Amino acid sequence: MPSRLTFSSFAWDAWRAERRGYAAVMARQRARLGRLVRFARARSALYRELYQGMPLEIEHLGQLRPVTKQQLMARFDDWVTDPRVGRAGVEAFLADKTLVGQRYLGRYTVFTTSGSTGESGICVHDAEALTLYRALTLVRGWLPWMTPERLWPVLRQGARVAGVFATGDHYASSGMLDLARRRRPRPFNRVRVFSALSPLPELVQALNAFRPAELIAYPSALLLLAEEQEAGRLAIRPALVGSGGEWLDPTARRSIEATFGCRVRENYGVTEFGPLGWACREASLHVSADWAILEAVDEAYRPVPAGQASYTTLLTNLAIRVQPIIRYDLGDSVTVRPDGCRCGSPFPAVRVVGRREETLYFRTPSGGEVALLAIPLACVVYQTPGVRRCQVIQTGPAALRVRLEARSGADGQQTWEVAAGRLREYLTAHDLAHVGLEQAAEPPSPDPVSGKHRMVWSERG
């Protein structure tokens, strides 16, 4: 990617690519992929080694070896392309929480993943990549949703935006906003980040005082705030609600939209590429394929057919240069939509199924193994009438522990019995009738680091 590209040039190119159709998107993707691979081979010792013996010009991504977070982090200094960037220096920068929102070496932005599902990762983004992310957010994430009907309520409320995210560390969600405010106080002085780890009464009080025109948060946080709105403790009137960072269940979407009286705009972003995809008016997540490539693959990194859930996903970020990300095992299970979306977008549409690490594996009486995806398992409990929040935790080869919180006015024990019955039926249908269910005494709780409300995970030894 040429240096010193401006925000306006990125935004103009993004606008033109979408309107010129699929062929224009793919032409940009092929050209940018070729430049990225040539750059990585020339400037990254790790990629030079990985691609040794490969043709100078690749014909398709399948010719290149996938990489994992553990592999890249183990050879961090060989991975990066700027010799001034080293793991020791980056980790020292990350250790100083007063530097959140500031640039490393005066030119790079560094984010860390929470590590709630495994090893923490370090992502270094150059200034051009950050400029692109902002342009994509405007052109594909904000403008399509800002209809005249929504624009007036937004302006009437001062165009204030509230983001409810994990704070206190170099996380992408909050760090991007901190960085933007430092560089451009206006209009980002109207954007405020609230900690997802704050006690709920404090968060509600702060949001009531701020009166946001737009509310952006994790789906689990949005559900909690919707409950507070219904109870009358939260009294805000956002013209638009944004959801990201977790899978948004259709039932949860309908509940949030009904409570706040506005549409929910979903986005698909990861620390390695923040504005990866945005939802259209048909609620399909469209990937910005002119700047990013998502490959839905199985356990052996072979492509899976459209319409089938992948085991994992490989990400190629076509923008970043200081830390090339090529065929990176993202860990997300996605399903690529096999048909075109009715919105007419030239970008591929995906449905995010969940995290690979959250797939649960159970031992059968005959010694075999059955895998259950997290999202369907969570929905069995979450969609039980009377359930407000839930968490399903695997504690052994044939054991589940369920944290459940009933809605206000619902009988807690009766809600648990119905939910447990539904869960047993689901397990029986998967030849897992022998799996034991335990009702947890403690209520569902957010991850103490990320602030996200994980719904399913395994703690089996």
BATOR-372574 format. One record per residue (C-alpha): residue in one letter; x, z, y. Coordinates in steps of 0.25 Angstrom, whole numbers. Layout:
BEGIN
{node A; {X; Z; Y}}
...
***
This chain:
BEGIN
{node M; {0; 0; 0}}
{node P; {6; -4; 13}}
{node S; {9; 8; 22}}
{node R; {3; 11; 35}}
{node L; {-11; 6; 32}}
{node T; {-21; 11; 41}}
{node F; {-35; 18; 39}}
{node S; {-42; 6; 45}}
{node S; {-35; -4; 36}}
{node F; {-38; 4; 23}}
{node A; {-52; 6; 28}}
{node W; {-54; -9; 31}}
{node D; {-48; -14; 18}}
{node A; {-57; -4; 10}}
{node W; {-69; -9; 17}}
{node R; {-65; -24; 15}}
{node A; {-62; -22; 0}}
{node E; {-76; -16; -3}}
{node R; {-83; -27; 4}}
{node R; {-75; -39; -2}}
{node G; {-79; -34; -16}}
{node Y; {-73; -31; -29}}
{node A; {-62; -43; -29}}
{node A; {-57; -37; -16}}
{node V; {-56; -23; -21}}
{node M; {-49; -28; -34}}
{node A; {-39; -37; -26}}
{node R; {-35; -25; -18}}
{node Q; {-34; -16; -30}}
{node R; {-24; -26; -37}}
{node A; {-15; -28; -25}}
{node R; {-14; -13; -22}}
{node L; {-11; -10; -37}}
{node G; {0; -20; -37}}
{node R; {6; -14; -25}}
{node L; {5; 0; -30}}
{node V; {11; -3; -43}}
{node R; {23; -10; -37}}
{node F; {25; 2; -27}}
{node A; {24; 12; -38}}
{node R; {34; 5; -47}}
{node A; {44; 4; -35}}
{node R; {43; 18; -29}}
{node S; {38; 27; -40}}
{node A; {48; 31; -51}}
{node L; {37; 35; -60}}
{node Y; {29; 22; -59}}
{node R; {42; 14; -60}}
{node E; {45; 20; -73}}
{node L; {30; 19; -78}}
{node Y; {29; 5; -75}}
{node Q; {43; 1; -80}}
{node G; {42; -13; -87}}
{node M; {29; -16; -81}}
{node P; {27; -30; -74}}
{node L; {29; -30; -59}}
{node E; {15; -34; -57}}
{node I; {4; -27; -66}}
{node E; {-8; -34; -70}}
{node H; {-17; -22; -72}}
{node L; {-17; -7; -72}}
{node G; {-17; -6; -87}}
{node Q; {-2; -10; -87}}
{node L; {2; 3; -80}}
{node R; {3; 17; -86}}
{node P; {-6; 27; -82}}
{node V; {-1; 40; -76}}
{node T; {-6; 55; -77}}
{node K; {-5; 66; -67}}
{node Q; {4; 74; -76}}
{node Q; {13; 62; -77}}
{node L; {14; 59; -62}}
{node M; {15; 74; -58}}
{node A; {27; 76; -68}}
{node R; {34; 65; -61}}
{node F; {29; 66; -47}}
{node D; {43; 63; -40}}
{node D; {44; 50; -48}}
{node W; {29; 47; -45}}
{node V; {30; 47; -30}}
{node T; {35; 35; -22}}
{node D; {41; 43; -10}}
{node P; {54; 51; -13}}
{node R; {51; 61; -3}}
{node V; {38; 65; -11}}
{node G; {42; 75; -22}}
{node R; {34; 84; -31}}
{node A; {41; 97; -26}}
{node G; {39; 93; -11}}
{node V; {24; 89; -13}}
{node E; {21; 102; -21}}
{node A; {28; 110; -10}}
{node F; {19; 103; 0}}
{node L; {6; 106; -9}}
{node A; {10; 120; -10}}
{node D; {8; 122; 5}}
{node K; {-7; 123; 7}}
{node T; {-5; 123; 22}}
{node L; {-1; 108; 21}}
{node V; {-14; 104; 16}}
{node G; {-18; 91; 23}}
{node Q; {-4; 88; 28}}
{node R; {5; 77; 24}}
{node Y; {17; 79; 14}}
{node L; {30; 74; 20}}
{node G; {21; 70; 32}}
{node R; {15; 58; 25}}
{node Y; {9; 61; 11}}
{node T; {-4; 68; 8}}
{node V; {-3; 77; -5}}
{node F; {-15; 82; -13}}
{node T; {-15; 90; -26}}
{node T; {-26; 91; -36}}
{node S; {-32; 104; -40}}
{node G; {-28; 103; -54}}
{node S; {-41; 110; -59}}
{node T; {-41; 100; -71}}
{node G; {-26; 99; -73}}
{node E; {-12; 98; -66}}
{node S; {-13; 97; -51}}
{node G; {-9; 84; -46}}
{node I; {-1; 80; -33}}
{node C; {-6; 67; -25}}
{node V; {2; 62; -14}}
{node H; {-5; 52; -5}}
{node D; {2; 43; 6}}
{node A; {-4; 41; 20}}
{node E; {-9; 27; 17}}
{node A; {-16; 32; 5}}
{node L; {-23; 43; 13}}
{node T; {-27; 33; 23}}
{node L; {-33; 24; 12}}
{node Y; {-41; 36; 7}}
{node R; {-47; 39; 21}}
{node A; {-51; 24; 22}}
{node L; {-58; 23; 9}}
{node T; {-65; 36; 12}}
{node L; {-71; 31; 25}}
{node V; {-74; 17; 20}}
{node R; {-79; 20; 6}}
{node G; {-83; 34; 6}}
{node W; {-89; 37; 20}}
{node L; {-94; 24; 27}}
{node P; {-103; 19; 15}}
{node W; {-110; 32; 16}}
{node M; {-111; 34; 31}}
{node T; {-124; 27; 33}}
{node P; {-131; 28; 46}}
{node E; {-141; 38; 40}}
{node R; {-129; 47; 36}}
{node L; {-121; 44; 49}}
{node W; {-130; 51; 58}}
{node P; {-131; 64; 51}}
{node V; {-116; 64; 49}}
{node L; {-114; 62; 64}}
{node R; {-125; 72; 68}}
{node Q; {-117; 83; 60}}
{node G; {-104; 79; 66}}
{node A; {-99; 71; 55}}
{node R; {-94; 84; 48}}
{node V; {-88; 83; 34}}
{node A; {-87; 95; 25}}
{node G; {-78; 94; 12}}
{node V; {-79; 105; 2}}
{node F; {-66; 104; -6}}
{node A; {-55; 112; -12}}
{node T; {-46; 117; -1}}
{node G; {-33; 124; 0}}
{node D; {-24; 114; -6}}
{node H; {-19; 100; -5}}
{node Y; {-32; 94; -11}}
{node A; {-36; 80; -8}}
{node S; {-50; 83; -4}}
{node S; {-47; 93; 7}}
{node G; {-33; 88; 10}}
{node M; {-37; 74; 14}}
{node L; {-47; 80; 24}}
{node D; {-36; 90; 29}}
{node L; {-26; 79; 31}}
{node A; {-37; 70; 38}}
{node R; {-40; 81; 48}}
{node R; {-25; 83; 51}}
{node R; {-23; 68; 54}}
{node R; {-36; 65; 61}}
{node P; {-44; 78; 66}}
{node R; {-55; 68; 70}}
{node P; {-64; 65; 63}}
{node F; {-59; 74; 52}}
{node N; {-61; 87; 60}}
{node R; {-76; 85; 56}}
{node V; {-71; 86; 41}}
{node R; {-70; 100; 35}}
{node V; {-66; 105; 21}}
{node F; {-72; 117; 15}}
{node S; {-66; 124; 3}}
{node A; {-74; 122; -10}}
{node L; {-68; 135; -14}}
{node S; {-74; 143; -3}}
{node P; {-85; 153; -7}}
{node L; {-99; 145; -6}}
{node P; {-105; 154; 5}}
{node E; {-93; 151; 14}}
{node L; {-93; 136; 11}}
{node V; {-108; 135; 14}}
{node Q; {-106; 143; 27}}
{node A; {-95; 134; 31}}
{node L; {-102; 121; 28}}
{node N; {-115; 126; 35}}
{node A; {-106; 129; 48}}
{node F; {-99; 115; 46}}
{node R; {-112; 107; 44}}
{node P; {-106; 95; 38}}
{node A; {-112; 81; 39}}
{node E; {-105; 77; 26}}
{node L; {-101; 86; 14}}
{node I; {-91; 83; 4}}
{node A; {-88; 91; -8}}
{node Y; {-86; 92; -23}}
{node P; {-99; 90; -31}}
{node S; {-99; 104; -36}}
{node A; {-97; 110; -22}}
{node L; {-109; 101; -17}}
{node L; {-118; 106; -27}}
{node L; {-115; 121; -23}}
{node L; {-117; 117; -8}}
{node A; {-130; 110; -12}}
{node E; {-135; 123; -19}}
{node E; {-131; 130; -6}}
{node Q; {-139; 120; 3}}
{node E; {-151; 121; -6}}
{node A; {-150; 136; -5}}
{node G; {-150; 135; 10}}
{node R; {-136; 142; 12}}
{node L; {-129; 128; 15}}
{node A; {-136; 120; 26}}
{node I; {-129; 107; 29}}
{node R; {-134; 93; 30}}
{node P; {-123; 83; 26}}
{node A; {-127; 69; 28}}
{node L; {-118; 65; 16}}
{node V; {-112; 73; 4}}
{node G; {-99; 69; -2}}
{node S; {-95; 73; -16}}
{node G; {-81; 72; -23}}
{node G; {-71; 78; -32}}
{node E; {-80; 80; -44}}
{node W; {-90; 72; -52}}
{node L; {-104; 72; -45}}
{node D; {-115; 74; -55}}
{node P; {-127; 65; -51}}
{node T; {-136; 77; -52}}
{node A; {-127; 85; -42}}
{node R; {-127; 73; -33}}
{node R; {-142; 73; -33}}
{node S; {-143; 88; -30}}
{node I; {-133; 87; -19}}
{node E; {-140; 75; -12}}
{node A; {-153; 82; -13}}
{node T; {-148; 95; -7}}
{node F; {-140; 89; 5}}
{node G; {-150; 77; 7}}
{node C; {-139; 67; 7}}
{node R; {-131; 58; -2}}
{node V; {-119; 62; -10}}
{node R; {-106; 53; -8}}
{node E; {-97; 55; -20}}
{node N; {-83; 51; -20}}
{node Y; {-72; 50; -31}}
{node G; {-59; 55; -26}}
{node V; {-46; 60; -33}}
{node T; {-34; 66; -27}}
{node E; {-26; 54; -31}}
{node F; {-36; 45; -23}}
{node G; {-46; 52; -14}}
{node P; {-57; 42; -11}}
{node L; {-57; 35; -25}}
{node G; {-71; 32; -25}}
{node W; {-84; 34; -17}}
{node A; {-99; 33; -21}}
{node C; {-108; 22; -16}}
{node R; {-122; 23; -13}}
{node E; {-125; 21; -28}}
{node A; {-117; 34; -31}}
{node S; {-106; 26; -38}}
{node L; {-92; 30; -36}}
{node H; {-84; 17; -32}}
{node V; {-69; 17; -33}}
{node S; {-60; 11; -22}}
{node A; {-54; 1; -32}}
{node D; {-46; -6; -21}}
{node W; {-37; 7; -19}}
{node A; {-39; 14; -32}}
{node I; {-40; 10; -47}}
{node L; {-48; 19; -57}}
{node E; {-46; 16; -72}}
{node A; {-56; 22; -82}}
{node V; {-48; 24; -94}}
{node D; {-49; 31; -108}}
{node E; {-39; 41; -114}}
{node A; {-28; 30; -116}}
{node Y; {-30; 25; -102}}
{node R; {-38; 13; -107}}
{node P; {-49; 7; -98}}
{node V; {-63; 12; -102}}
{node P; {-75; 3; -100}}
{node A; {-84; 4; -87}}
{node G; {-95; 13; -90}}
{node Q; {-87; 22; -99}}
{node A; {-81; 36; -94}}
{node S; {-66; 35; -94}}
{node Y; {-57; 46; -100}}
{node T; {-49; 46; -87}}
{node T; {-46; 37; -75}}
{node L; {-33; 31; -70}}
{node L; {-32; 30; -55}}
{node T; {-23; 21; -47}}
{node N; {-22; 24; -32}}
{node L; {-18; 10; -25}}
{node A; {-16; 17; -12}}
{node I; {-5; 28; -14}}
{node R; {9; 25; -14}}
{node V; {17; 38; -13}}
{node Q; {12; 43; -27}}
{node P; {6; 30; -34}}
{node I; {-6; 33; -43}}
{node I; {-7; 22; -53}}
{node R; {-16; 24; -66}}
{node Y; {-16; 39; -64}}
{node D; {-25; 47; -74}}
{node L; {-35; 53; -65}}
{node G; {-42; 61; -76}}
{node D; {-56; 56; -71}}
{node S; {-66; 51; -81}}
{node V; {-74; 39; -74}}
{node T; {-84; 29; -78}}
{node V; {-83; 15; -71}}
{node R; {-96; 9; -68}}
{node P; {-98; -3; -76}}
{node D; {-107; -11; -67}}
{node G; {-107; -13; -52}}
{node C; {-112; -3; -42}}
{node R; {-125; -6; -35}}
{node C; {-118; -3; -22}}
{node G; {-110; -16; -23}}
{node S; {-97; -9; -22}}
{node P; {-85; -17; -27}}
{node F; {-78; -4; -31}}
{node P; {-79; 1; -46}}
{node A; {-89; 13; -48}}
{node V; {-85; 25; -56}}
{node R; {-92; 37; -61}}
{node V; {-82; 49; -62}}
{node V; {-85; 56; -75}}
{node G; {-76; 68; -74}}
{node R; {-62; 73; -76}}
{node R; {-55; 70; -89}}
{node E; {-50; 84; -90}}
{node E; {-64; 89; -90}}
{node T; {-68; 82; -103}}
{node L; {-71; 93; -113}}
{node Y; {-67; 91; -128}}
{node F; {-74; 99; -139}}
{node R; {-70; 102; -153}}
{node T; {-80; 98; -164}}
{node P; {-83; 106; -177}}
{node S; {-77; 94; -184}}
{node G; {-64; 95; -177}}
{node G; {-67; 83; -167}}
{node E; {-68; 83; -152}}
{node V; {-79; 79; -142}}
{node A; {-76; 76; -128}}
{node L; {-86; 79; -117}}
{node L; {-85; 74; -103}}
{node A; {-87; 85; -92}}
{node I; {-97; 79; -83}}
{node P; {-108; 77; -94}}
{node L; {-106; 91; -99}}
{node A; {-107; 97; -85}}
{node C; {-120; 89; -82}}
{node V; {-126; 95; -95}}
{node V; {-125; 109; -88}}
{node Y; {-126; 105; -74}}
{node Q; {-138; 97; -75}}
{node T; {-146; 109; -81}}
{node P; {-157; 113; -72}}
{node G; {-153; 126; -65}}
{node V; {-138; 124; -66}}
{node R; {-131; 125; -52}}
{node R; {-117; 124; -57}}
{node C; {-110; 124; -70}}
{node Q; {-96; 123; -77}}
{node V; {-93; 119; -92}}
{node I; {-80; 124; -97}}
{node Q; {-74; 121; -111}}
{node T; {-68; 134; -116}}
{node G; {-64; 129; -130}}
{node P; {-65; 118; -140}}
{node A; {-80; 121; -142}}
{node A; {-84; 130; -131}}
{node L; {-90; 128; -117}}
{node R; {-91; 139; -106}}
{node V; {-102; 135; -95}}
{node R; {-103; 141; -81}}
{node L; {-116; 139; -75}}
{node E; {-123; 143; -62}}
{node A; {-138; 142; -61}}
{node R; {-145; 137; -49}}
{node S; {-152; 147; -40}}
{node G; {-165; 151; -46}}
{node A; {-162; 146; -60}}
{node D; {-161; 156; -72}}
{node G; {-146; 156; -75}}
{node Q; {-148; 160; -90}}
{node Q; {-159; 149; -92}}
{node T; {-150; 139; -85}}
{node W; {-138; 142; -94}}
{node E; {-147; 141; -107}}
{node V; {-152; 127; -103}}
{node A; {-138; 122; -99}}
{node A; {-132; 127; -111}}
{node G; {-143; 121; -120}}
{node R; {-141; 107; -113}}
{node L; {-126; 109; -115}}
{node R; {-127; 112; -130}}
{node E; {-136; 100; -131}}
{node Y; {-125; 91; -125}}
{node L; {-114; 97; -133}}
{node T; {-123; 95; -146}}
{node A; {-125; 81; -142}}
{node H; {-109; 79; -142}}
{node D; {-108; 86; -156}}
{node L; {-103; 99; -149}}
{node A; {-114; 109; -153}}
{node H; {-104; 119; -157}}
{node V; {-98; 120; -143}}
{node G; {-101; 134; -138}}
{node L; {-107; 137; -124}}
{node E; {-103; 149; -116}}
{node Q; {-110; 153; -103}}
{node A; {-100; 157; -93}}
{node A; {-102; 170; -85}}
{node E; {-95; 165; -73}}
{node P; {-102; 154; -64}}
{node P; {-96; 140; -61}}
{node S; {-84; 140; -51}}
{node P; {-76; 130; -44}}
{node D; {-61; 127; -48}}
{node P; {-53; 138; -40}}
{node V; {-43; 127; -36}}
{node S; {-51; 114; -34}}
{node G; {-64; 120; -29}}
{node K; {-71; 110; -38}}
{node H; {-82; 114; -48}}
{node R; {-78; 109; -61}}
{node M; {-89; 108; -71}}
{node V; {-82; 106; -84}}
{node W; {-68; 109; -89}}
{node S; {-61; 114; -101}}
{node E; {-54; 127; -103}}
{node R; {-52; 126; -118}}
{node G; {-38; 130; -123}}
***
